[in-house]
Amino acid sequence: MASMVEARDPYTGGHLWRVSQFSRILAEDAGLPSNVVARIALGGFLHDLGKIGVPDAILNKPGKLTNEEYEVIKTHPEVGSRLLADHPLADLARSAILSHHEMPDGRGYPHRLSGAAISVDASIVGVCDAFDAMTSTRPYRKGMPISKALSIIQENIGSQFHTDWGQRFIKLGEAGHLNHIVGHSEPSIPLQECPMCGPTIVVSRNHAEGDHVYCRSCGSEAAVHREGSQLSISSTGRRGNKQDLEPAIDNNLLNELALESGRHLALAA
Protein backbone atom coordinates (compact mmCIF):
# COMPACT_ATOMS: atom_id res chain seq x y z
CA MET A 1 0.00 0.00 0.00
CA ALA A 2 2.81 2.39 0.86
CA SER A 3 4.58 1.61 -2.40
CA MET A 4 1.42 2.41 -4.36
CA VAL A 5 1.43 5.88 -2.80
CA GLU A 6 4.97 6.44 -4.02
CA ALA A 7 4.16 5.07 -7.47
CA ARG A 8 1.61 7.88 -7.87
CA ASP A 9 4.21 10.61 -7.30
CA PRO A 10 6.87 10.81 -10.03
CA TYR A 11 9.09 13.13 -7.99
CA THR A 12 9.69 11.13 -4.83
CA GLY A 13 10.99 7.79 -6.09
CA GLY A 14 12.65 5.95 -3.23
CA HIS A 15 11.47 8.40 -0.53
CA LEU A 16 10.00 5.65 1.64
CA TRP A 17 13.12 3.49 1.37
CA ARG A 18 15.39 6.46 2.15
CA VAL A 19 13.39 7.56 5.20
CA SER A 20 13.32 3.97 6.45
CA GLN A 21 17.10 3.67 6.05
CA PHE A 22 17.85 7.06 7.65
CA SER A 23 15.57 6.10 10.56
CA ARG A 24 17.29 2.72 10.98
CA ILE A 25 20.76 4.30 10.98
CA LEU A 26 19.74 6.93 13.53
CA ALA A 27 18.10 4.38 15.84
CA GLU A 28 21.10 2.03 15.60
CA ASP A 29 23.53 4.87 16.29
CA ALA A 30 21.65 5.60 19.51
CA GLY A 31 22.04 1.99 20.63
CA LEU A 32 18.31 1.30 20.77
CA PRO A 33 17.28 -2.38 21.15
CA SER A 34 17.09 -4.35 17.91
CA ASN A 35 13.33 -4.79 18.09
CA VAL A 36 12.90 -1.03 18.49
CA VAL A 37 15.23 -0.39 15.54
CA ALA A 38 13.10 -2.74 13.41
CA ARG A 39 9.89 -1.02 14.52
CA ILE A 40 11.24 2.45 13.73
CA ALA A 41 12.53 1.38 10.29
CA LEU A 42 9.11 -0.07 9.53
CA GLY A 43 7.44 3.16 10.64
CA GLY A 44 9.78 5.10 8.37
CA PHE A 45 8.67 3.04 5.38
CA LEU A 46 4.97 3.38 6.17
CA HIS A 47 4.90 6.98 7.43
CA ASP A 48 3.25 8.44 4.30
CA LEU A 49 0.67 5.67 3.93
CA GLY A 50 -2.19 8.18 4.29
CA LYS A 51 -1.19 10.01 1.12
CA ILE A 52 -3.07 7.31 -0.74
CA GLY A 53 -6.13 9.41 0.16
CA VAL A 54 -4.75 12.68 -1.27
CA PRO A 55 -6.10 13.60 -4.74
CA ASP A 56 -3.61 13.29 -7.62
CA ALA A 57 -4.11 16.96 -8.52
CA ILE A 58 -2.60 17.91 -5.16
CA LEU A 59 -0.11 15.08 -4.70
CA ASN A 60 1.37 15.63 -8.17
CA LYS A 61 1.01 19.40 -8.39
CA PRO A 62 4.09 20.78 -10.19
CA GLY A 63 4.16 23.99 -8.11
CA LYS A 64 3.88 24.99 -4.47
CA LEU A 65 0.62 24.16 -2.73
CA THR A 66 -2.00 26.74 -1.80
CA ASN A 67 -3.08 27.02 1.84
CA GLU A 68 -6.24 25.05 1.04
CA GLU A 69 -4.25 22.29 -0.69
CA TYR A 70 -1.82 22.14 2.22
CA GLU A 71 -4.75 21.57 4.56
CA VAL A 72 -5.66 18.51 2.46
CA ILE A 73 -2.07 17.22 2.66
CA LYS A 74 -2.21 17.63 6.45
CA THR A 75 -4.92 14.97 6.64
CA HIS A 76 -2.57 12.17 5.60
CA PRO A 77 -1.34 11.14 9.09
CA GLU A 78 -4.86 10.45 10.35
CA VAL A 79 -5.87 8.79 7.08
CA GLY A 80 -2.86 6.49 7.34
CA SER A 81 -3.69 5.63 10.93
CA ARG A 82 -7.27 4.76 9.98
CA LEU A 83 -6.09 2.58 7.09
CA LEU A 84 -4.15 0.43 9.55
CA ALA A 85 -6.88 0.43 12.21
CA ASP A 86 -7.87 -3.25 11.94
CA HIS A 87 -4.44 -4.67 11.12
CA PRO A 88 -3.11 -6.95 13.90
CA LEU A 89 0.35 -5.30 13.68
CA ALA A 90 -0.93 -1.71 13.43
CA ASP A 91 0.63 -0.66 16.74
CA LEU A 92 4.13 -1.27 15.35
CA ALA A 93 3.81 1.64 12.91
CA ARG A 94 0.90 3.74 14.17
CA SER A 95 2.98 6.27 16.11
CA ALA A 96 5.33 7.03 13.20
CA ILE A 97 2.41 7.31 10.77
CA LEU A 98 0.24 9.49 12.97
CA SER A 99 2.80 11.79 14.59
CA HIS A 100 5.79 12.27 12.25
CA HIS A 101 4.71 15.88 11.56
CA GLU A 102 4.32 16.82 15.23
CA MET A 103 6.91 19.31 16.57
CA PRO A 104 8.45 19.81 20.01
CA ASP A 105 7.10 23.38 20.19
CA GLY A 106 3.52 22.24 19.53
CA ARG A 107 3.18 23.77 16.03
CA GLY A 108 2.92 20.43 14.22
CA TYR A 109 -0.06 18.36 13.13
CA PRO A 110 -2.49 16.64 13.39
CA HIS A 111 -2.79 16.92 17.20
CA ARG A 112 -0.34 19.72 18.05
CA LEU A 113 1.57 17.48 20.44
CA SER A 114 4.67 18.90 22.10
CA GLY A 115 7.74 17.81 24.03
CA ALA A 116 7.69 14.36 25.56
CA ALA A 117 4.18 13.67 24.22
CA ILE A 118 5.82 12.93 20.85
CA SER A 119 7.13 9.34 20.66
CA VAL A 120 10.69 8.35 19.89
CA ASP A 121 9.47 6.71 16.67
CA ALA A 122 7.74 9.86 15.45
CA SER A 123 10.64 12.12 16.48
CA ILE A 124 13.17 10.02 14.56
CA VAL A 125 11.02 9.58 11.45
CA GLY A 126 10.14 13.29 11.52
CA VAL A 127 13.79 14.36 11.29
CA CYS A 128 14.54 11.81 8.57
CA ASP A 129 11.44 12.70 6.54
CA ALA A 130 12.28 16.42 6.59
CA PHE A 131 15.91 15.78 5.62
CA ASP A 132 14.90 13.64 2.64
CA ALA A 133 12.35 16.25 1.54
CA MET A 134 15.06 18.91 1.58
CA THR A 135 17.67 16.85 -0.28
CA SER A 136 15.23 15.53 -2.92
CA THR A 137 14.42 17.36 -6.16
CA ARG A 138 10.89 18.71 -6.57
CA PRO A 139 9.25 20.34 -9.63
CA TYR A 140 9.88 23.86 -8.30
CA ARG A 141 13.39 23.36 -6.85
CA LYS A 142 16.48 21.17 -6.96
CA GLY A 143 17.38 19.12 -3.93
CA MET A 144 19.61 20.91 -1.42
CA PRO A 145 23.19 19.88 -0.69
CA ILE A 146 23.46 17.71 2.41
CA SER A 147 25.32 20.44 4.30
CA LYS A 148 22.55 22.98 3.76
CA ALA A 149 19.81 20.56 4.84
CA LEU A 150 21.78 19.74 8.00
CA SER A 151 22.19 23.44 8.75
CA ILE A 152 18.42 23.95 8.48
CA ILE A 153 17.83 21.10 10.91
CA GLN A 154 20.34 22.76 13.26
CA GLU A 155 18.48 26.08 13.01
CA ASN A 156 15.23 24.38 13.99
CA ILE A 157 16.48 22.16 16.80
CA GLY A 158 14.08 22.29 19.73
CA SER A 159 11.28 23.89 17.73
CA GLN A 160 10.62 21.65 14.71
CA PHE A 161 13.03 18.85 15.61
CA HIS A 162 13.71 16.98 18.84
CA THR A 163 16.99 18.26 20.25
CA ASP A 164 18.74 14.94 20.92
CA TRP A 165 17.60 13.18 17.74
CA GLY A 166 18.25 16.24 15.59
CA GLN A 167 21.78 16.69 16.95
CA ARG A 168 22.61 13.00 16.54
CA PHE A 169 21.31 13.04 12.97
CA ILE A 170 23.44 16.10 12.15
CA LYS A 171 26.56 14.35 13.44
CA LEU A 172 25.81 11.31 11.30
CA GLY A 173 25.36 13.54 8.25
CA GLU A 174 28.54 15.52 8.88
CA ALA A 175 30.48 12.25 9.21
CA GLY A 176 29.23 11.12 5.78
CA HIS A 177 27.16 8.20 7.09
CA LEU A 178 24.07 9.26 5.10
CA ASN A 179 25.73 9.93 1.73
CA HIS A 180 25.11 6.45 0.32
CA ILE A 181 21.36 6.88 0.80
CA VAL A 182 20.82 10.47 -0.33
CA GLY A 183 19.79 10.52 -3.98
CA HIS A 184 19.31 6.75 -4.19
CA SER A 185 16.21 4.59 -4.55
CA GLU A 186 17.86 1.45 -3.14
CA PRO A 187 21.44 0.37 -2.31
CA SER A 188 23.93 1.50 -4.99
CA ILE A 189 21.13 2.67 -7.33
CA PRO A 190 21.20 6.46 -7.83
CA LEU A 191 18.01 8.23 -8.82
CA GLN A 192 17.64 9.07 -12.50
CA GLU A 193 15.79 12.04 -13.99
CA CYS A 194 13.51 11.82 -17.01
CA PRO A 195 15.52 13.15 -20.01
CA MET A 196 12.34 14.73 -21.39
CA CYS A 197 10.62 16.43 -18.45
CA GLY A 198 12.70 16.04 -15.29
CA PRO A 199 10.79 13.90 -12.74
CA THR A 200 12.41 10.89 -11.14
CA ILE A 201 12.56 7.60 -13.01
CA VAL A 202 13.27 4.74 -10.63
CA VAL A 203 15.69 2.12 -11.90
CA SER A 204 16.03 -1.08 -9.88
CA ARG A 205 19.07 -3.30 -9.52
CA ASN A 206 17.21 -5.89 -11.60
CA HIS A 207 17.23 -3.68 -14.69
CA ALA A 208 19.88 -4.81 -17.18
CA GLU A 209 21.65 -2.98 -20.01
CA GLY A 210 19.11 -1.99 -22.64
CA ASP A 211 16.02 -2.50 -20.49
CA HIS A 212 13.33 0.15 -20.81
CA VAL A 213 12.00 2.33 -18.00
CA TYR A 214 9.20 4.89 -18.14
CA CYS A 215 8.45 8.36 -16.81
CA ARG A 216 5.24 8.37 -14.75
CA SER A 217 4.81 12.07 -15.52
CA CYS A 218 5.15 12.48 -19.30
CA GLY A 219 5.07 8.79 -20.33
CA SER A 220 8.35 8.87 -22.25
CA GLU A 221 10.54 5.78 -22.58
CA ALA A 222 14.22 5.61 -21.63
CA ALA A 223 16.87 2.93 -22.01
CA VAL A 224 19.05 1.77 -19.13
CA HIS A 225 22.83 1.86 -19.51
CA ARG A 226 25.30 0.14 -17.19
CA GLU A 227 29.05 0.53 -17.31
CA GLY A 228 30.67 -1.16 -14.36
CA SER A 229 29.13 0.39 -11.27
CA GLN A 230 27.87 3.42 -13.23
CA LEU A 231 24.22 3.65 -14.21
CA SER A 232 22.48 6.09 -16.55
CA ILE A 233 19.43 6.36 -18.80
CA SER A 234 18.80 7.95 -22.20
CA SER A 235 15.62 8.76 -24.09
CA THR A 236 14.53 6.38 -26.83
CA GLY A 237 12.22 8.99 -28.34
CA ARG A 238 9.23 6.72 -27.77
CA ARG A 239 6.35 6.77 -25.31
CA GLY A 240 5.15 3.92 -23.14
CA ASN A 241 1.77 2.31 -23.63
CA LYS A 242 -0.86 1.84 -20.93
CA GLN A 243 0.71 -1.40 -19.73
CA ASP A 244 4.21 0.13 -19.57
CA LEU A 245 2.99 2.99 -17.40
CA GLU A 246 1.19 0.92 -14.79
CA PRO A 247 2.64 1.53 -11.31
CA ALA A 248 5.10 -1.22 -10.41
CA ILE A 249 5.94 -2.55 -6.96
CA ASP A 250 9.54 -3.61 -6.24
CA ASN A 251 8.78 -6.81 -4.34
CA ASN A 252 12.45 -7.70 -4.04
CA LEU A 253 13.14 -4.47 -2.16
CA LEU A 254 10.12 -5.01 0.10
CA ASN A 255 11.28 -8.54 0.85
CA GLU A 256 14.70 -7.22 1.83
CA LEU A 257 13.13 -4.68 4.18
CA ALA A 258 11.01 -7.42 5.77
CA LEU A 259 14.03 -9.73 6.16
CA GLU A 260 16.07 -6.91 7.72
CA SER A 261 13.28 -6.24 10.21
CA GLY A 262 13.09 -9.96 10.94
CA ARG A 263 16.83 -10.07 11.59
CA HIS A 264 16.57 -7.26 14.15
CA LEU A 265 13.62 -8.94 15.85
CA ALA A 266 15.52 -12.24 16.01
CA LEU A 267 18.51 -10.48 17.61
CA ALA A 268 16.21 -8.93 20.21
CA ALA A 269 14.73 -12.33 21.05
C-alpha positions as CSV (number, residue, x, y, z in Angstrom):
1,M,0.0,0.0,0.0
2,A,2.8,2.4,0.9
3,S,4.6,1.6,-2.4
4,M,1.4,2.4,-4.4
5,V,1.4,5.9,-2.8
6,E,5.0,6.4,-4.0
7,A,4.2,5.1,-7.5
8,R,1.6,7.9,-7.9
9,D,4.2,10.6,-7.3
10,P,6.9,10.8,-10.0
11,Y,9.1,13.1,-8.0
12,T,9.7,11.1,-4.8
13,G,11.0,7.8,-6.1
14,G,12.7,5.9,-3.2
15,H,11.5,8.4,-0.5
16,L,10.0,5.7,1.6
17,W,13.1,3.5,1.4
18,R,15.4,6.5,2.2
19,V,13.4,7.6,5.2
20,S,13.3,4.0,6.5
21,Q,17.1,3.7,6.1
22,F,17.9,7.1,7.7
23,S,15.6,6.1,10.6
24,R,17.3,2.7,11.0
25,I,20.8,4.3,11.0
26,L,19.7,6.9,13.5
27,A,18.1,4.4,15.8
28,E,21.1,2.0,15.6
29,D,23.5,4.9,16.3
30,A,21.7,5.6,19.5
31,G,22.0,2.0,20.6
32,L,18.3,1.3,20.8
33,P,17.3,-2.4,21.2
34,S,17.1,-4.3,17.9
35,N,13.3,-4.8,18.1
36,V,12.9,-1.0,18.5
37,V,15.2,-0.4,15.5
38,A,13.1,-2.7,13.4
39,R,9.9,-1.0,14.5
40,I,11.2,2.5,13.7
41,A,12.5,1.4,10.3
42,L,9.1,-0.1,9.5
43,G,7.4,3.2,10.6
44,G,9.8,5.1,8.4
45,F,8.7,3.0,5.4
46,L,5.0,3.4,6.2
47,H,4.9,7.0,7.4
48,D,3.3,8.4,4.3
49,L,0.7,5.7,3.9
50,G,-2.2,8.2,4.3
51,K,-1.2,10.0,1.1
52,I,-3.1,7.3,-0.7
53,G,-6.1,9.4,0.2
54,V,-4.7,12.7,-1.3
55,P,-6.1,13.6,-4.7
56,D,-3.6,13.3,-7.6
57,A,-4.1,17.0,-8.5
58,I,-2.6,17.9,-5.2
59,L,-0.1,15.1,-4.7
60,N,1.4,15.6,-8.2
61,K,1.0,19.4,-8.4
62,P,4.1,20.8,-10.2
63,G,4.2,24.0,-8.1
64,K,3.9,25.0,-4.5
65,L,0.6,24.2,-2.7
66,T,-2.0,26.7,-1.8
67,N,-3.1,27.0,1.8
68,E,-6.2,25.1,1.0
69,E,-4.3,22.3,-0.7
70,Y,-1.8,22.1,2.2
71,E,-4.8,21.6,4.6
72,V,-5.7,18.5,2.5
73,I,-2.1,17.2,2.7
74,K,-2.2,17.6,6.4
75,T,-4.9,15.0,6.6
76,H,-2.6,12.2,5.6
77,P,-1.3,11.1,9.1
78,E,-4.9,10.5,10.4
79,V,-5.9,8.8,7.1
80,G,-2.9,6.5,7.3
81,S,-3.7,5.6,10.9
82,R,-7.3,4.8,10.0
83,L,-6.1,2.6,7.1
84,L,-4.1,0.4,9.5
85,A,-6.9,0.4,12.2
86,D,-7.9,-3.2,11.9
87,H,-4.4,-4.7,11.1
88,P,-3.1,-6.9,13.9
89,L,0.3,-5.3,13.7
90,A,-0.9,-1.7,13.4
91,D,0.6,-0.7,16.7
92,L,4.1,-1.3,15.4
93,A,3.8,1.6,12.9
94,R,0.9,3.7,14.2
95,S,3.0,6.3,16.1
96,A,5.3,7.0,13.2
97,I,2.4,7.3,10.8
98,L,0.2,9.5,13.0
99,S,2.8,11.8,14.6
100,H,5.8,12.3,12.3
101,H,4.7,15.9,11.6
102,E,4.3,16.8,15.2
103,M,6.9,19.3,16.6
104,P,8.4,19.8,20.0
105,D,7.1,23.4,20.2
106,G,3.5,22.2,19.5
107,R,3.2,23.8,16.0
108,G,2.9,20.4,14.2
109,Y,-0.1,18.4,13.1
110,P,-2.5,16.6,13.4
111,H,-2.8,16.9,17.2
112,R,-0.3,19.7,18.1
113,L,1.6,17.5,20.4
114,S,4.7,18.9,22.1
115,G,7.7,17.8,24.0
116,A,7.7,14.4,25.6
117,A,4.2,13.7,24.2
118,I,5.8,12.9,20.8
119,S,7.1,9.3,20.7
120,V,10.7,8.3,19.9
121,D,9.5,6.7,16.7
122,A,7.7,9.9,15.5
123,S,10.6,12.1,16.5
124,I,13.2,10.0,14.6
125,V,11.0,9.6,11.5
126,G,10.1,13.3,11.5
127,V,13.8,14.4,11.3
128,C,14.5,11.8,8.6
129,D,11.4,12.7,6.5
130,A,12.3,16.4,6.6
131,F,15.9,15.8,5.6
132,D,14.9,13.6,2.6
133,A,12.3,16.2,1.5
134,M,15.1,18.9,1.6
135,T,17.7,16.8,-0.3
136,S,15.2,15.5,-2.9
137,T,14.4,17.4,-6.2
138,R,10.9,18.7,-6.6
139,P,9.2,20.3,-9.6
140,Y,9.9,23.9,-8.3
141,R,13.4,23.4,-6.9
142,K,16.5,21.2,-7.0
143,G,17.4,19.1,-3.9
144,M,19.6,20.9,-1.4
145,P,23.2,19.9,-0.7
146,I,23.5,17.7,2.4
147,S,25.3,20.4,4.3
148,K,22.5,23.0,3.8
149,A,19.8,20.6,4.8
150,L,21.8,19.7,8.0
151,S,22.2,23.4,8.8
152,I,18.4,24.0,8.5
153,I,17.8,21.1,10.9
154,Q,20.3,22.8,13.3
155,E,18.5,26.1,13.0
156,N,15.2,24.4,14.0
157,I,16.5,22.2,16.8
158,G,14.1,22.3,19.7
159,S,11.3,23.9,17.7
160,Q,10.6,21.6,14.7
161,F,13.0,18.9,15.6
162,H,13.7,17.0,18.8
163,T,17.0,18.3,20.2
164,D,18.7,14.9,20.9
165,W,17.6,13.2,17.7
166,G,18.2,16.2,15.6
167,Q,21.8,16.7,16.9
168,R,22.6,13.0,16.5
169,F,21.3,13.0,13.0
170,I,23.4,16.1,12.1
171,K,26.6,14.3,13.4
172,L,25.8,11.3,11.3
173,G,25.4,13.5,8.2
174,E,28.5,15.5,8.9
175,A,30.5,12.2,9.2
176,G,29.2,11.1,5.8
177,H,27.2,8.2,7.1
178,L,24.1,9.3,5.1
179,N,25.7,9.9,1.7
180,H,25.1,6.5,0.3
181,I,21.4,6.9,0.8
182,V,20.8,10.5,-0.3
183,G,19.8,10.5,-4.0
184,H,19.3,6.7,-4.2
185,S,16.2,4.6,-4.5
186,E,17.9,1.4,-3.1
187,P,21.4,0.4,-2.3
188,S,23.9,1.5,-5.0
189,I,21.1,2.7,-7.3
190,P,21.2,6.5,-7.8
191,L,18.0,8.2,-8.8
192,Q,17.6,9.1,-12.5
193,E,15.8,12.0,-14.0
194,C,13.5,11.8,-17.0
195,P,15.5,13.1,-20.0
196,M,12.3,14.7,-21.4
197,C,10.6,16.4,-18.4
198,G,12.7,16.0,-15.3
199,P,10.8,13.9,-12.7
200,T,12.4,10.9,-11.1
201,I,12.6,7.6,-13.0
202,V,13.3,4.7,-10.6
203,V,15.7,2.1,-11.9
204,S,16.0,-1.1,-9.9
205,R,19.1,-3.3,-9.5
206,N,17.2,-5.9,-11.6
207,H,17.2,-3.7,-14.7
208,A,19.9,-4.8,-17.2
209,E,21.6,-3.0,-20.0
210,G,19.1,-2.0,-22.6
211,D,16.0,-2.5,-20.5
212,H,13.3,0.2,-20.8
213,V,12.0,2.3,-18.0
214,Y,9.2,4.9,-18.1
215,C,8.5,8.4,-16.8
216,R,5.2,8.4,-14.7
217,S,4.8,12.1,-15.5
218,C,5.2,12.5,-19.3
219,G,5.1,8.8,-20.3
220,S,8.4,8.9,-22.2
221,E,10.5,5.8,-22.6
222,A,14.2,5.6,-21.6
223,A,16.9,2.9,-22.0
224,V,19.0,1.8,-19.1
225,H,22.8,1.9,-19.5
226,R,25.3,0.1,-17.2
227,E,29.0,0.5,-17.3
228,G,30.7,-1.2,-14.4
229,S,29.1,0.4,-11.3
230,Q,27.9,3.4,-13.2
231,L,24.2,3.6,-14.2
232,S,22.5,6.1,-16.5
233,I,19.4,6.4,-18.8
234,S,18.8,7.9,-22.2
235,S,15.6,8.8,-24.1
236,T,14.5,6.4,-26.8
237,G,12.2,9.0,-28.3
238,R,9.2,6.7,-27.8
239,R,6.3,6.8,-25.3
240,G,5.1,3.9,-23.1
241,N,1.8,2.3,-23.6
242,K,-0.9,1.8,-20.9
243,Q,0.7,-1.4,-19.7
244,D,4.2,0.1,-19.6
245,L,3.0,3.0,-17.4
246,E,1.2,0.9,-14.8
247,P,2.6,1.5,-11.3
248,A,5.1,-1.2,-10.4
249,I,5.9,-2.5,-7.0
250,D,9.5,-3.6,-6.2
251,N,8.8,-6.8,-4.3
252,N,12.5,-7.7,-4.0
253,L,13.1,-4.5,-2.2
254,L,10.1,-5.0,0.1
255,N,11.3,-8.5,0.8
256,E,14.7,-7.2,1.8
257,L,13.1,-4.7,4.2
258,A,11.0,-7.4,5.8
259,L,14.0,-9.7,6.2
260,E,16.1,-6.9,7.7
261,S,13.3,-6.2,10.2
262,G,13.1,-10.0,10.9
263,R,16.8,-10.1,11.6
264,H,16.6,-7.3,14.2
265,L,13.6,-8.9,15.9
266,A,15.5,-12.2,16.0
267,L,18.5,-10.5,17.6
268,A,16.2,-8.9,20.2
269,A,14.7,-12.3,21.1
